[in-house]
Amino acid sequence: MSGPLDGRTPAPEPAPHAGPPDAPVRVLWLAKGLGRGGAEQLLLNCARHADRSRYRIEVAYVLPWKDALAPALTEAGVTVHCLGGVPGIPGRADPRWPLRLRRLLAERRYHLVHTHMPVPATAARLLAPTLTGPGPRLVHTEHNVWERYRPATRWANALTYRRNDAVIAVSHAVARTVPPGRRRPGEWVTVVHHGPDLAGAAAGPAARAAARAELGLPEDAFVVGTVGNLTPKKDQATLLAAHAELLRRHPEARLVLIGTGPLEARLRERAAELGIAGSVLMTGSRPDVPQLLPALDVFTLSSRQEGLPVALMEAMTSGLPSVVTRVGGMPEVLDDGEQGCLVPPGDPSALADAFARLAEEPELRTRFAAAARKRAERFDVAGAQRAVEAVYARVLRH
């Protein structure tokens, strides 16, 4: 395994490609959806920093109802293709989307296809050899640990994985889960820590007051918040239990959950069962997360599995101390006792103890916040995109 850390890499060499000498390389980014998840936000961040003089980026996605970021990509100058729309049937993907993908590949003649998520990646690997003429090079970004995939997905992914010309992993923890038998020799796996794109994000007392007013939070409350899809992987149920413990010591505390997902109704029920619903704010999906982060005193993730969450890096860039579980790539960017606290997954008491300590020691919060902001200087989204483009140059050169 090899590759740059934190998006830092020397400037890549120009990539040879077919077509006129000065024509940009045609690249398709292929995703499952364009919702407000971390992987999807990563695409938008990278699109804003792509070298347009060398790469012409287009994006295709499968799930038509997950399109929240499509307008922003279009605004960034990226052509967006929806593969799975069913006319007149919202919330359903057309099972013929692989045929649309093949037609798109044949018509647009991309030099390189960069896949995200295993299902569309598997389709691209199977379809590329069926095209006439030289097919596109294939690069895949691994966002999650392999254990998270369902058995059928993991099986299909594994059978086609060695067709990738290169793999990018969002953390070393993710890279280590790629089975040795599915790797290829040489510089095939590159680790790139993708950072957030928060240039000009608001900070300071005025931003805090505005964010709390937007969310309807008391000015003097101790507020813990999280950002993420409401899914079993994120384990917000443990977070609710931790908040119930915290309230016994700090009755003024508030918990903010930003995001939506299949467990939303069950989590609301659980908050009511615990008797804490009045101190829990569930905002649903929000397009203004960077503007809301200053409302928090502490950021948290109670995840049982992670690759490297963009939400954590956004929180650190915003100067928030964090309490997160010791899973995936999170220990790669947050040192326990330096920028925040690492706790075991599935342990509400450990979460509650860390929250209570930070509630009781504001000077510790201040120290963690300063260290988080300093560490976040390594999260360079432009540098991450240069590292990705260096991978492109390498596979196109060969």
Secondary structure, DSSP 8 states (H G I E B T S, - for coil): ----STT----------SSSTT--EEEEEEES--SSSHHHHHHHHHHHTS-TTTEEEEEEES-TT--TTHHHHHHTT-EEEE----TT-TT---TTHHHHHHHHHHHH--SEEEEESHHHHHHHHHHGGGSSSS--EEEEEE-S-GGGS-HHHHHHHHHHGGG-SEEEESSHHHHHTS-GGG--SSS-EEE-------TT---SHHHHHHHHHHHT--TTS-EEEEES--STTTTHHHHHHHHHHHHHH-TT-EEEEEB--TTHHHHHHHHHHTT-GGGEEEEES-TTHHHHGGG-SEEEE--SS-S--HHHHHHHHTT--EEEES-TTHHHH--BTTTEEEE-TT-HHHHHHHHHHHHH-HHHHHHHHHHHHHHGGG--HHHHHHHHHHHHHHHHH-
